[in-house]
């Protein structure tokens, strides 16, 4: 997804809605969709030039399935 695509999607949302990162649960759950909030957004540099990173407010790790 590019920044312009993200901006287009966000432009269609209520500006007071909370932005969260979806988290796949390890087991079935009832209630709201598991997610974590966003701490900040930062722009990459050097080898990450041209990337925008969304940093969650909790540590997320990749799990091999």
N, C-alpha and C positions, 0 to 999 in steps of 0.2 A: 504494500500500500504506500502510496506517495503522500506527501504533506497536502497536496491539493485535493486528493481523494478523501483524506481524513477531514479536511476543512469542509468539503462538500457534505459529507455525512453529518458532521457536527452542526452544520448550518440548518439542518432539518430537525434538530432536537430542541427541547426546552432548555434554555440557557441556565436554568437553575438545577437541572438534573446532575446527579453525581456521576463522575466518570470512574469506572472500576475495571479491573482486569479479571476476566473469567478464569476460574480455577476448576479443573476437572476433579471431582471428588474421588477418593480412593474406594468409597463404598456408597451404596444408595443413601440418599438423604431426603428428608421431607422439609419443605419450606422454601425459602428464597434460594436463588442460585448462588453457590459458593463463589466468592470473589474477594479480591483485596483492593484497597485504595491505591491511589497514585501519590507518591511523595513529590516527584517533580519530573520535568522533561528537560533533557539536555541534548546538545548537539555534539556529534562525534567529531574527532579531529585525527590527524595523521592517518593511520590505516582505516579508521572508521569515518573518514571524511565523506560527506554526502548521506550520512545516516542521522536520524533523530531517535533518541532512546527514551522510552517511557519507563521510569524507575518506580517499581512498586514500593509500598510502605512496609512490606514484609518480604523476607527472603524467599525467592522461588528458585527451584532447581529442576533441571531436566531429568526425567525418568525414562529409561528405556522400557518399552512395552514389548 
